[in-house]
């Protein structure tokens, strides 16, 4: 059964809310991991270069298999705010947000309105496309000037702080509301930041 234009955009807003929930849950978990590794290092009196192995089976059995080995220092650093895992988390969320828009939401929304998808425009999503392309094709380095998103300069790595990511989601919500009103005259009646 075909969805209405309103359903398509509200379902995407729900997806964005789920992605933001994943982001905030993961953000908190990474900080917790960094603290746990710090405590383990201290408890076992480990040097930063001491290694931990992750894999199948306890290390005391003969058929145990290591699938990943890292130093305790690396584990602490990559899970700190701004560390590698935070960047990978943000990259995954940005790529997912744009890919769902580009491959599902925008074409289906245009089809539901009976218009060409080139008529469905969003400056925020256009700029997010540049971030996605930088992450996927250019080792994370932004290649093009953006119209509205100014979190990253051309030539710099696409690294968004937590506040930037939160602002981006709010701007996407606002942009989708503007698209809905301009295309159908109908408000989505959803906001990113709501009173609690």
Secondary structure by P-SEA (a helix, b strand, c coil): ccccaaaaaaaaaaaaaaaaaaaaaaaaaaaaaaaaaaaaaaaacccccbbbbbcccccccccccccccccaaaaaaaaccccaaaaaaaaaaaaaaaaaaacccaaaaaaaacccccccccaaaaaaaaaaaaaccccccccccccccccccccccccccaaaaaaaaaaaaaaaaaaaaaaccccccccccccc
